[in-house]
Amino acid sequence: MNSGNTLVALVSAGLTGGLAGFVLCRFVRWLLDEIEADEGGQDSHANKLGKQELGKSAPHYCSMTVVGCCLVAVGIVWWEVICQGLLPHNVGGPSATSPALFVRAWGHLIFFWFLAAAAWVDIRYRVIPDIITTPGVVCGLIALAIFPEVLLPVPAIKERSFAAATLTADFLVAWGPLSLSKAVDSSVLHLLTTVVLFVLWWVICTSRWTTENKDISKRVVQRVNQCVSEPRNVVFVLGIAILCIVNWFGGVRLAAIESGMIGLAVSAGIVWFTRAGASVALGREAMGMGDVTLMAMVGVWLGWQPAVVIFFLATFIGLIHGLFQLVMHRENELPFGPSLCLAAVLVTLFWQPVWDWASVLFDDVVQLGTVLGLVVVLTAVTLSLWRWLRGKMQSTV
């Protein structure tokens, strides 16, 4: 890439990042107001902090957000496109072309926007609303359906009949590199798999956004209008339509969509089972459903392999964060969402060294099952340790 194209790419990234930061600030401010209204205006510590930061100092706070997002966007384009930081070293291939680099960088910018919104709200109110994660899942499906280049790159051995095999950069899908995956042909099985996983996510991880009027005297037309105007139902129809259209065409997009849906199921499942085990260890609810829906969104964008590593890394980040909050601020409750978001960003930006280390874990089914079990057990043990440390700190006060 010559210097002129580089400058254009960085400037456009900065402008887009600034706009994304402005939208993020306005969106989060609106969402915090809605959450506060739902809580009945309780004068909690989170409410006071939110009012202080987003009230009188709102213009200054928003300016900082815009500048920060601008710098992040420039950094993402510089790292992923100009430095090619996500690619295997000195390897070409389908995921190393210029269009693929730009598409992946812009996709990650959108993905990070949802992560930032989720972390921001979770820090303030200890909740991750569906209004963040549900559109995040839908945007991930749309991105995979239109631009499968957003998939993370991995090295793959390409066989050649006229010469020795060569190493190339390929896309990571559910069963490994795309060139080694056979799940690219349209079939009823692939359609049923993706639709079933999507419906399960829709039923378990989403909820109504509007209040349902159960007046039995309402006319049929009014009931239909209420059903159509419910965003959750729109998400259902849109998601099923995307899956059907992609399955009809097949090819790379089908492999990408299948990877996203399997990533959604595995990621949400890991957090759900960990949540159940940790709740038993702590004697109360350890994590909320918001963490489950957040990891479902991460799985759609990145796939199940990176999501496993993200959850493993987030456990240690959460423990360090919790100890810091306990020692410095005496806070007993710790949101896990920001740790998941930070781990997702780190794994995405430093994907190649992460994959070089973690790829061997996914080569064997037994080994993979052992790793997943250890992740769940480690999280439960970490939360038990957190409970013990919290009790010790409280007893010394």
N, C-alpha and C positions, 0 to 999 in steps of 0.2 A: 504494500500500500504506500503510495507516494505521500509527500508531505501535505499536498492540497487536500487529498481525500481524508487524510488523518485529521486535519483541522476541521473539515466539514463534519466528520463523524463526531468529534469531541464537542463541537459547538451545538450540534443538533441534540446530542445526549444531554448537555447541560440545560438547554431550553426545555427539553422534555422532562428532565428531572425536576426542574423548578416548577413546572406546571403540575407534575405529580405531587410535589411537596405541598403546593397550595391546596390541591384537592384533598390530600391526606389530612391537612390541618383542619379544613372546613368540615370534612366528613367526621373526624374524630370529635370535634367540638359538638357537632350536632348529635352524635351518638351518645356522648357523655351526658348531654342535657336530657336525652330520652331516658337513659338509665336512671338518672337522678329523679326524673319525674315518676318513673315506675316505682322507685323506692319510697315515694311519698315525701321526698325532700328531707330525708333523715340527715341530721347534722353529724355525719360520721367523719372520721379522719380523712377518708378518701374524698368525700365531698368537699371538705374544707380545702384540701390540697388542689383539687380540680378547679374550684372557684378561684383560688389564689393565682394559679398558673394560667388559666384560660379566661380569666375575667379581665381585671385591669391591665394585665400584661399581655393580653391576647395578640395585639399587633406585633410586639417584639417576639413573642413565642412563635408566631406563625412565620415571621421572617427567618428565624433560626431554622425552622423546619424546611422552608423553601431552599435556603442555602445548603443545608445538610443534604437534602435529596438531590440537589444539583451536583454536589461534589460526589455523591455516591454513584449517580448515573454516569458521570464522566469517568469515575474509577472503574466501573463495570465494563464500559466500552473499551477503555484503555487496556484493562487486564485481559478481557476475553477476546477482543478483536485484534488489537494492535500487538499485544504481547503473546496472544494465543496461549494464555496461561492454563486453560482447561484441557489442552490437547496433549497427547503423548509427544515426547520430544522427537523432532525430526521425522515425523510420520505424516504422510498425506492420506487422503481418502475422502469419502462423502461427507463426513462431519467436519472436515478441515477446509472446505471451500469458503470463499468470502460470504456468499449468501447465508450459509449455515451459521457462520460466526456471528453475523449481524442479527439474524433471527433469534439465535440462542441468547445473545446479550439482551435484546429487547424483551424477550420472554422472561428472563430472570429479573429484569427491572420491574415488570408487572408482578411477578411472584413475590419479590421482596416488598413491594408496596402492601400486599395483603399481610405479609408477616409483620411489617411495621405497625399496621393498624391493629392487628390482633395483640401484639405485645404491649402497645400503648394502652389499650383499653384494659387488658388483663392486669397490668401494673396498677392502674387507678382503681378498678372496681372488682378485681378478682373474678372476672367473667370474660369469656370469649363468645360474643354473640354470633348467632347463625347468619346475621346480615353481613358478616365478614367472611366466614368460612364457606357458606353455601355459594355465593358468587365466585369465590376463589376456586371452588371445584369446577363450576361451570366454565369459567374462563380457562382453566387448565384443559378441560375437554375440548373446548373450541380451539385452543392453541395447538393441541396435538392433532386435531382433525385437519386443520389448515396448514400448519407449519410443524411437521414432525421433527424438524431440525432442532427444536427446543430440547430434545432428548440429550442427555449427557453423553459425551464421547468416551469410548473405550478402545484400547488397541485390540486388533483382531488379525489373525493370520489368514491371508487371502491366497488360496491355491490358484496356480496358473499352469495351464497345460503346456505352454511353450517355454517356461522358465521355472526357476525355483520359486517356492512360496515366498511371499513378501508380507511385511507387517504394514497394516493400514489402520486408519482411524475410522471407527464405525460407531453407530448409535447403540446405546444400551437399552434393550427392551426386556420383557419379562423373563425370557429364557437365555439371556446373554447377549452377545453382539448380534445385531440385526442380520448380518450375513450368514450367521449360523442358525438363525431362527427360522422355523418352518411355518410359524403362525402368521402368514401374510395372505392367505387365500380366503376369499369370502366363503362362509359356510354357516349353516344353521347353528352348529355347535359354538362357534365364536360369538355369534349374535346372542344366543341364549346365555352364554357365560357373562358377557358384558352387561346385558340387560338385568340379569338376576343380581349381580353385584351392585348395579346402580340402584335398583329398587330397594335392596336391603339397606343401602346407605340412606336413601331417601326416607325410608320408614323409621330407621333407628336414629339417625343423626340430624334430622331436620324437624322443625316444628312450625306451626302456623305463625305468620307474621302479623296477621290481623285478627281481631276478635270475632269469633264466630257467633252469628245471630241465630239462636235456636228456636226462634218463634215459628211454631208449626203452622201459623196462619199465613205465612208468607207465600206469595205466589211462586209457581215453578220458575217463571222467568227471572224473578228476583233471586231465587236460589242459584240459578245457573250463572247469573251475573256475579254473584258473590263468589262462586267457585272459580270462575274465570279470572276475577280480579285478585285472587289470593296468589301472591308471588310464589309460594311453595308449589302450587299446582303448575304454574308456568314453568318452574324449574324442572318439574317432572316431565312435562311434555317436551320441553326443549332438549333435555338430556336423552330421552328415548329417541327423538328425531335424529340427534347427532349420531347416536350409536347405529341406528338403522341405515342412515346414509353412508356412513363410513364403511359399514359391513358390505353394503352393496358394491362399492368401488374396490374394496380390498386393498392389497398392496401395503406399502410402507405405513400409510395412515392407520390401517387396521391393526398392524403390529404396535403402533404407538398408542392407540386407544386401548388396546388390550393390556399393554404394559401399565397405562395409567389406572385402569380399573382394578387390576390385580394389586397395584401399589396402594390404591385406596383401601382395598379390603385387608391386606396384610398390615398396613400401617395402623389403621383404626383397630384391627383385632389385637395387635400387640399392646396398644395402650389400654384397650378395654380389659384384657385379661390382667395386665399389670395393675390396673385400677382396682379390679376385684381382689387380687392378692394383697395389694398394699392396704386396702380397706380392712381386710381381715387382720393384717399385722398391726395396724394402728388402732383398731377397734372403732373406727369411724371412717367416713368417706375421705379417701386420700386425694383423689383428683376428680375434677368435674368432667361432665360430658364435653365441655368446651375443648379440653385437651384431646379427646378422641376425634372430634370434628376437625381440629387443627391438623392433626397428623394425617387424617384422611385427605385433606387438601395438599399436604406435603407429598403424600404418596402419589397423587394424581400428577403433580408437576414433575417429580423426580423419579418415580418408580419405587418398587419395594426394596431393592438392594440398598440404595442410598438412605432410605427411610430407616432401615434397621440400624445402620451406622449412626444416623442422626439421633435416634432414641437412646442408643448406648452412650453417645457423647453427652447428650442433654442430662443424663443422670448425674454425671460428675459436675457439670456446670451448675445444675440445680443445688447440689450439695454445697459447693463453694459459695454460691450466692446466698443460700440459706444461712450458712455459718456467719457470713459477713453481716447479713441483716440482723441475725440474732445477737451478735456481739456489739454492733455499732448502734442499732436502733431498737433492740429488744422486741422485734416483731416476731410473733409466733406463727403467723400464717404466711405461707410462701406460694406465690403463683408459679406454676410450672411452665406456663405458656411462653414467657420470655426466654427461658432456657431452651425450649424446643425451637423457637424462632432463631436464636443465636446459633444453635447447633446446625440448623438448616442452612443458614448463610455461610458458615464456615466450611461445611462439607461441600457446598456448591462451588464456592470460590477456590477451594483447594482440593478439587475433585481428583486430580491425577495422583498426587501422593496418597490420598485417602484410598483410592481404588487399588493402587499398587500394593498397599498394605492389606486391604480387606478382601480383595478378589479371591484369594485362596479359601476364604471362609464359605464361599458360595459354590464351590466346585463339587461338594459332596452333600447329599441330602441328610445323612446322619449327622455330619459335622454341623450343617446349618441348623438342624433342629436342636442340637446341643447348644449352639450359640444363642438361639432365640430363647431357650429355656434359661440359660445363664443371665441373659439380659433381664428377663422378668424377675428372676430370683434376686439379682443384684439390685434392682430397683426397690424391691420389697425390703431387702436388708438395709439399703441406704435410708429408706424412709423410717425404718425401725431405729436406726442409729440417730436419725434426726429427732425422733421422738424422745430418745434417751437424753440426747444433748440438751434438748429444749427443757426437759424436766430438771436437769442439773442446773441449767442457767436460771430457771425460775426459782429453784430452791435456795439459790445464793442471793436472790434479791431481797 
